[in-house]
Amino acid sequence: MKPAIRSLAAGAALAALNIAVVVIFAAAPANAVTMPSGATYIADMPADAAEAMTLAVTVDGDRVVAYGTNGSDEEAWFFGTQRGGRIDMMSMYADRVQATYDGATLTGTLTMNGDGNPHAFTAAAAPAPAGIYTAAMDGARASWVVRPDRTITGVMDNSAPGDHKVSDAQAAASRQYQEQVRQMRLDQQMQQAPPMHYGTWSTVIHDRPVTATPVRGAMRF
């Protein structure tokens, strides 16, 4: 190859490399923080203007599952992803969880459709076996948050949907849509989850024994 041609080829390769680097850095969010590839965060939010809630967030790489509940008749499942330590997910009932990981804790808000008041939280990493657990039987699904102190709270949905679709953010901004999906949740006949035995995760749903499954960030249902 002639020197002039070799020089042009090298210059073109260098330019392509520079463009790729610029694109990579442009795509990365500012102040991005890498979350642990597998971790669970749990927070209890006391009643302020709204009722008390408990939230658990479990991460598996970039995939995330979160579960919020008041432990009596309200719950919300969130399925999505995290990018650079940032999470923004909506449930099928137009609830929303937004959070940022700072390298140690997960800080954010949980907003339930119906009360409209953001529940602020700061959640530290919770060691296993703390986390989210769920079990389904005869069309019902019971779900629990197991705290590090071994206390447990959760709700059972007696007509659990088979597919927890994510609300479209644009549609969820509509008051009519919010009221529609809020009524859907009220129709689900939710109640306090049955007791689950710590360690064995065994419980009884509709008079039938079942063992709950720990929920991971990559799970979808």
DARACOR-V792713 format. One record per residue. N is the residue number from 0. RES is the residue in three letters. SS is DSSP state (hx for helix, st for strand, lp for the rest). PSI is psi in radians with two decimals (none if undefined). Layout:
N&RES&SS&PSI ; N&RES&SS&PSI
This chain:
0&MET&lp&2.34 ; 1&LYS&lp&2.62 ; 2&PRO&hx&-0.72 ; 3&ALA&hx&-0.73 ; 4&ILE&hx&-0.71 ; 5&ARG&hx&-0.69 ; 6&SER&hx&-0.71 ; 7&LEU&hx&-0.72 ; 8&ALA&hx&-0.74 ; 9&ALA&hx&-0.69 ; 10&GLY&hx&-0.69 ; 11&ALA&hx&-0.71 ; 12&ALA&hx&-0.73 ; 13&LEU&hx&-0.71 ; 14&ALA&hx&-0.72 ; 15&ALA&hx&-0.69 ; 16&LEU&hx&-0.75 ; 17&ASN&hx&-0.72 ; 18&ILE&hx&-0.74 ; 19&ALA&hx&-0.72 ; 20&VAL&hx&-0.75 ; 21&VAL&hx&-0.75 ; 22&VAL&hx&-0.74 ; 23&ILE&hx&-0.82 ; 24&PHE&hx&-0.57 ; 25&ALA&hx&-0.56 ; 26&ALA&hx&-0.42 ; 27&ALA&lp&2.36 ; 28&PRO&lp&2.62 ; 29&ALA&lp&2.52 ; 30&ASN&lp&0.63 ; 31&ALA&lp&2.40 ; 32&VAL&lp&2.32 ; 33&THR&lp&2.13 ; 34&MET&lp&2.65 ; 35&PRO&lp&2.49 ; 36&SER&lp&-0.41 ; 37&GLY&st&1.93 ; 38&ALA&st&2.76 ; 39&THR&st&2.43 ; 40&TYR&st&2.37 ; 41&ILE&st&2.38 ; 42&ALA&st&2.44 ; 43&ASP&st&2.25 ; 44&MET&st&1.96 ; 45&PRO&lp&2.80 ; 46&ALA&lp&2.15 ; 47&ASP&lp&-1.83 ; 48&ALA&lp&-0.42 ; 49&ALA&lp&-3.12 ; 50&GLU&lp&2.78 ; 51&ALA&lp&2.50 ; 52&MET&st&2.71 ; 53&THR&st&2.39 ; 54&LEU&st&2.35 ; 55&ALA&st&2.39 ; 56&VAL&st&2.20 ; 57&THR&st&2.38 ; 58&VAL&st&2.39 ; 59&ASP&st&1.61 ; 60&GLY&lp&-2.13 ; 61&ASP&lp&0.01 ; 62&ARG&st&2.49 ; 63&VAL&st&2.46 ; 64&VAL&st&2.37 ; 65&ALA&st&2.60 ; 66&TYR&st&2.15 ; 67&GLY&st&2.46 ; 68&THR&st&2.66 ; 69&ASN&lp&-0.01 ; 70&GLY&lp&0.10 ; 71&SER&lp&-0.95 ; 72&ASP&lp&0.37 ; 73&GLU&lp&2.35 ; 74&GLU&st&2.80 ; 75&ALA&st&2.26 ; 76&TRP&st&2.42 ; 77&PHE&st&2.30 ; 78&PHE&st&2.24 ; 79&GLY&st&-2.60 ; 80&THR&st&2.86 ; 81&GLN&st&2.59 ; 82&ARG&st&2.03 ; 83&GLY&lp&0.54 ; 84&GLY&lp&0.18 ; 85&ARG&st&2.39 ; 86&ILE&st&2.33 ; 87&ASP&st&1.80 ; 88&MET&st&2.62 ; 89&MET&st&2.53 ; 90&SER&lp&3.04 ; 91&MET&lp&-0.24 ; 92&TYR&lp&0.33 ; 93&ALA&lp&0.45 ; 94&ASP&lp&2.83 ; 95&ARG&st&2.40 ; 96&VAL&st&2.25 ; 97&GLN&st&2.30 ; 98&ALA&st&2.75 ; 99&THR&st&2.34 ; 100&TYR&st&2.26 ; 101&ASP&lp&0.19 ; 102&GLY&lp&-0.25 ; 103&ALA&lp&-0.78 ; 104&THR&st&2.83 ; 105&LEU&st&2.09 ; 106&THR&st&2.37 ; 107&GLY&st&-2.70 ; 108&THR&st&2.57 ; 109&LEU&st&2.11 ; 110&THR&st&2.04 ; 111&MET&lp&2.31 ; 112&ASN&lp&2.09 ; 113&GLY&lp&-0.73 ; 114&ASP&lp&-0.48 ; 115&GLY&lp&0.02 ; 116&ASN&lp&2.07 ; 117&PRO&lp&2.30 ; 118&HIS&st&1.97 ; 119&ALA&st&2.48 ; 120&PHE&st&2.70 ; 121&THR&st&2.05 ; 122&ALA&st&2.21 ; 123&ALA&st&2.80 ; 124&ALA&st&2.40 ; 125&ALA&lp&2.17 ; 126&PRO&lp&2.59 ; 127&ALA&lp&2.57 ; 128&PRO&lp&0.24 ; 129&ALA&lp&2.57 ; 130&GLY&st&-2.75 ; 131&ILE&st&2.36 ; 132&TYR&st&2.58 ; 133&THR&st&2.65 ; 134&ALA&st&2.46 ; 135&ALA&st&2.52 ; 136&MET&st&2.23 ; 137&ASP&lp&0.77 ; 138&GLY&lp&-0.03 ; 139&ALA&st&2.62 ; 140&ARG&st&2.15 ; 141&ALA&st&2.45 ; 142&SER&st&2.57 ; 143&TRP&st&2.67 ; 144&VAL&st&2.14 ; 145&VAL&st&2.04 ; 146&ARG&lp&2.84 ; 147&PRO&lp&-0.47 ; 148&ASP&lp&0.17 ; 149&ARG&lp&0.05 ; 150&THR&lp&2.66 ; 151&ILE&st&2.41 ; 152&THR&st&2.60 ; 153&GLY&st&-3.13 ; 154&VAL&st&2.62 ; 155&MET&st&2.25 ; 156&ASP&st&1.98 ; 157&ASN&lp&-0.14 ; 158&SER&lp&1.02 ; 159&ALA&lp&2.31 ; 160&PRO&lp&2.58 ; 161&GLY&lp&-0.31 ; 162&ASP&lp&1.94 ; 163&HIS&lp&1.50 ; 164&LYS&lp&2.67 ; 165&VAL&lp&2.35 ; 166&SER&lp&2.45 ; 167&ASP&lp&2.25 ; 168&ALA&hx&-0.68 ; 169&GLN&hx&-0.75 ; 170&ALA&hx&-0.65 ; 171&ALA&hx&-0.30 ; 172&ALA&lp&-0.28 ; 173&SER&lp&2.27 ; 174&ARG&hx&-0.64 ; 175&GLN&hx&-0.75 ; 176&TYR&hx&-0.76 ; 177&GLN&hx&-0.77 ; 178&GLU&hx&-0.63 ; 179&GLN&hx&-0.87 ; 180&VAL&hx&-0.46 ; 181&ARG&hx&-0.74 ; 182&GLN&hx&-0.63 ; 183&MET&hx&-0.72 ; 184&ARG&hx&-0.74 ; 185&LEU&hx&-0.55 ; 186&ASP&lp&-0.16 ; 187&GLN&lp&-0.03 ; 188&GLN&lp&0.86 ; 189&MET&st&2.58 ; 190&GLN&st&2.99 ; 191&GLN&st&2.38 ; 192&ALA&lp&2.61 ; 193&PRO&lp&2.76 ; 194&PRO&lp&2.44 ; 195&MET&lp&2.33 ; 196&HIS&lp&2.17 ; 197&TYR&lp&2.33 ; 198&GLY&lp&-0.83 ; 199&THR&lp&-0.38 ; 200&TRP&lp&0.49 ; 201&SER&st&2.59 ; 202&THR&st&-3.14 ; 203&VAL&st&2.19 ; 204&ILE&st&2.13 ; 205&HIS&lp&0.80 ; 206&ASP&lp&0.28 ; 207&ARG&st&2.29 ; 208&PRO&st&2.51 ; 209&VAL&st&2.68 ; 210&THR&st&2.23 ; 211&ALA&lp&2.66 ; 212&THR&st&2.35 ; 213&PRO&st&2.39 ; 214&VAL&lp&2.28 ; 215&ARG&lp&2.85 ; 216&GLY&lp&-0.44 ; 217&ALA&lp&-0.08 ; 218&MET&lp&2.55 ; 219&ARG&lp&2.42 ; 220&PHE&lp&none
